[in-house]
C-alpha cells in the first residue's frame, strides 16, 4: 500500500529539511504552502526552485502536487512584525517577539490536515521545534499533541503530526540534513532556502541568504557555525 504524507513547506531551512525527510520515508509526498501576506514572501519563490531540484539531490521519486493557499485574510488579523512594517523586537505586554503570528501554526496545520484527509494521507510534516526557537508557544510539543488530538477527534482520523525538529537545535537540524542527504543536501539547503524575516535574498553568507541581523538570521548563523565546528572536531 502506498504511504502518503503532506508537508507544510514554506521554503525555509526547517521545512525543507522536513520535506527531505518525508521524501525518504513516504511513497507520495504533497506540499502545502501559505501566502498570508508575510513580509518575507520571497520564500514563496524559493519553494518553486526547491521543489524543482530536491529530488535530484535525494534520488527519490515521491514528490507530488503542490498546493499554495491564499490566506492573506488571516494575515490581516495579525498585528505583528511579519505581516506589518513594524520593528522586530520583544513585545513588553505579551513577552513574546513581535514576529509571533498568533494562531499561525494552528491554522496552517488544520488546513494541511483537511488536505491530508482528502488525500488519505497518514501524516503531516511540520518544522516546528521547541529546543532552539524564538519563544513561540505554538511551536511547543504540548501544543502539537493537543492539536493532533483535536484533529483526530474532529475528523475521525488517526493523522499524525510529524515534527522531526521538535527537540533539535539549529546545529542539529543541519546535521539531520546531512544524515538524510549528505553534503549535497546541506549545501542545497544553505544555498536555496530562505529564513530571513526581512526578506533579504540578495546578501549571501556562509550560512545562506539573509540580512544577517534579524532573529531568524542570527539563529541560522549560530546553528551553522556550531555545525561546522562539530564537523571540524570529528
C-alpha positions in Angstrom: 0.0 0.0 0.0 1.3 3.5 -0.9 2.2 5.7 2.0 1.3 9.3 1.7 2.3 12.4 3.6 1.7 16.2 3.4 4.5 18.6 4.2 3.8 22.2 5.3 6.5 23.7 3.1 7.5 27.4 3.4 10.8 27.4 1.5 12.8 27.8 4.7 15.6 25.6 6.2 13.4 23.8 8.6 10.5 22.9 6.3 13.0 21.9 3.5 14.7 19.5 5.9 11.3 18.1 6.8 10.4 17.7 3.1 13.6 15.8 2.6 12.8 13.5 5.5 9.3 12.9 4.1 10.6 12.1 0.6 12.9 9.5 2.0 10.1 7.8 4.1 6.9 8.1 2.0 5.9 6.9 -1.4 3.8 10.0 -2.2 4.6 13.5 -0.7 2.4 16.5 -1.3 3.4 20.0 -0.2 1.3 22.9 1.1 2.5 26.5 1.2 0.7 29.6 2.6 0.7 33.2 1.4 -0.5 35.1 4.4 0.9 38.5 3.4 4.3 37.8 5.1 6.9 40.5 4.7 9.4 37.8 3.7 7.2 36.4 0.9 10.3 35.8 -1.2 10.3 32.4 0.5 7.4 31.5 -1.8 9.6 31.9 -4.8 12.2 29.7 -3.1 9.6 27.0 -2.8 9.3 26.5 -6.5 13.1 26.2 -7.0 13.5 23.8 -4.2 10.6 21.6 -5.4 12.1 21.5 -8.9 15.5 20.2 -7.7 15.4 18.5 -4.4 14.6 15.0 -5.7 17.7 15.2 -7.9 19.7 15.7 -4.7 18.0 12.9 -2.8 17.5 10.4 -5.7 13.8 10.0 -4.8 10.6 9.9 -6.9 8.0 10.7 -4.3 7.2 14.4 -4.8 3.6 15.0 -6.0 1.5 18.1 -6.3 1.9 21.5 -4.5 -1.0 23.5 -3.0 -0.4 27.2 -2.4 -3.1 28.6 -0.1 -4.1 32.2 -0.3 -4.7 33.2 3.3 -4.0 36.9 3.1 -7.1 37.5 5.1 -5.5 35.6 8.0 -2.5 37.9 7.8 -4.9 40.9 8.2 -5.9 39.6 11.6 -2.3 39.7 12.9 -0.8 42.8 14.4 2.8 41.6 14.2 6.1 42.4 12.5 5.8 39.6 10.0 2.6 40.9 8.4 3.0 44.7 9.0 6.0 47.0 8.7 6.8 47.1 12.4 10.0 46.7 14.4 11.2 43.2 15.2 11.6 43.3 19.0 10.2 41.9 22.2 6.6 42.9 23.0 6.6 44.1 26.5 2.9 43.2 27.1 2.9 39.7 25.8 6.6 38.9 26.5 6.8 37.4 23.0 8.7 38.5 19.9 6.8 40.8 17.6 7.4 38.2 14.9 4.9 35.9 16.6 1.8 35.4 14.4 -1.0 34.3 16.7 -2.6 31.1 15.6 -0.4 30.6 12.6 0.7 27.1 13.2 -2.7 26.1 14.5 -4.5 27.4 11.4 -1.9 26.2 8.8 -1.7 22.6 10.2 -5.5 22.5 10.3 -5.7 23.4 6.7 -3.0 20.8 5.9 -5.0 18.2 7.9 -8.1 18.9 5.8 -6.0 18.4 2.6 -4.4 15.2 4.1 -7.8 13.8 4.9 -8.8 14.4 1.2 -5.7 12.6 0.0 -5.9 9.8 2.5 -2.5 10.7 3.9 -1.1 9.2 7.1 0.9 12.2 8.3 1.6 15.9 8.2 5.2 17.1 8.5 5.9 20.5 10.1 9.2 22.1 11.0 8.1 23.4 14.5 10.6 23.0 17.3 10.9 23.9 20.9 14.6 23.4 21.5 16.0 26.3 19.5 13.2 28.6 18.6 12.0 32.2 19.1 9.7 31.7 22.0 6.6 30.9 20.0 4.0 29.0 22.1 2.6 27.2 19.0 6.0 25.5 18.5 5.8 23.5 21.7 5.4 19.8 22.0 2.3 20.1 24.2 0.7 22.4 21.6 1.3 19.8 18.8 -0.1 17.0 21.0 -3.2 18.9 21.7 -3.7 19.9 18.1 -3.1 16.3 16.9 -5.8 15.1 19.3 -8.3 17.8 18.2 -7.7 16.9 14.5 -8.2 13.2 15.2 -11.4 13.9 17.1 -12.8 16.5 14.7 -12.0 14.5 11.6 -12.4 10.9 12.8 -8.9 10.1 11.7 -5.6 9.0 13.1 -3.5 11.5 11.3 0.0 12.0 12.8 1.7 15.4 13.1 5.3 14.6 12.4 7.7 17.1 14.0 11.2 15.7 13.4 12.9 19.0 14.5 10.9 19.4 17.8 13.9 18.8 20.1 16.7 19.7 17.8 18.9 22.8 17.9 19.6 24.6 14.6 23.1 22.9 14.5 21.4 19.5 14.9 18.9 20.4 12.1 21.9 20.9 9.8 23.2 17.6 11.0 19.9 15.9 10.3 20.0 17.2 6.7 23.5 15.7 6.3 22.2 12.4 7.6 19.3 12.4 5.2 21.1 13.6 2.0 24.8 14.1 2.7 26.8 17.2 2.0 24.9 17.7 -1.2 21.6 18.3 0.7 23.3 20.5 3.3 24.7 22.7 0.5 21.4 22.8 -1.3 19.5 23.9 1.8 22.2 26.5 2.6 22.0 27.9 -1.0 18.4 27.6 -1.9 16.3 28.2 1.3 15.1 31.4 2.8 14.9 32.2 6.5 15.4 36.0 6.9 12.4 37.9 8.3 13.4 41.0 6.4 13.0 39.1 3.1 16.7 39.8 2.1 17.6 37.2 -0.5 20.4 39.2 -2.1 23.2 39.1 0.5 24.9 35.7 0.7 26.8 34.5 3.8 28.5 31.2 4.7 25.1 30.0 6.1 23.0 31.3 3.2 21.0 34.3 2.2 19.7 37.0 4.6 20.2 40.3 6.3 22.4 38.8 8.9 20.8 40.9 11.7 17.2 39.7 12.3 16.5 37.0 14.9 16.0 34.3 12.2 19.3 35.1 10.6 21.1 35.2 13.9 19.7 31.8 14.9 20.6 30.3 11.5 24.1 31.7 11.6 24.7 30.4 15.1 23.4 26.9 14.1 25.6 26.8 11.0 28.7 27.9 13.0 28.1 25.2 15.6 27.5 22.6 12.9 30.7 23.5 11.1 32.7 23.5 14.4 31.4 20.0 15.1 32.5 18.9 11.6 36.0 20.1 12.3 36.0 18.3 15.6 35.3 14.9 14.2 
